[in-house]
């Protein structure tokens, strides 16, 4: 089963490396990972998508909590959450297909970010299912390249409070 885990870490050199090393050392697979600063400059949020049963995910959460730079770990899989992903999709443009590709782009509220005589690059953002659906429809024209950002996610509703025991103010 796929799980989305949010990890707040101190924004220090080596924090990402420790997380990646923990996953590889324990034989866990990372399907996607996105990292960026939060509203507090000294803290970064990692959104990690991984797979496993409840026992494996419990072990992942425990191992993440043991890492030196970890502030808070939350498994968002069963929580109401907002998930988004960005994809850049470069599509071949066969003769006479430009209008149809533009219509698909409009349906998914995408943005055309690059265009040549032979290809078109579309930016699509939204839940992963939306990205998958756009890719599925555009594949009929011939996809040249895809770059996906990985999922970023936040729990719906109340803010996740950052623990003060790590000497970081909220």
ZISULSUL-V757107 format. One line per field, one symbol per residue. phi: phi as a letter, one per 30 degrees, with the letter a starting at -180 (. if undefined). A space follows every 10 residues. Layout:
phi = ???
//
This chain:
phi = .dbcccbcbd dbejddeddd dddddciccc dabbbadcdc edbccccccb bldedddede ddddddddcd cabbddeccd bcbbbcbcbc cdcdeicedd ddddedechd bdcabbdcbb cccbbldedd dddddedddd cjddabbcdj dcbbddiddd dddddcicdc
//
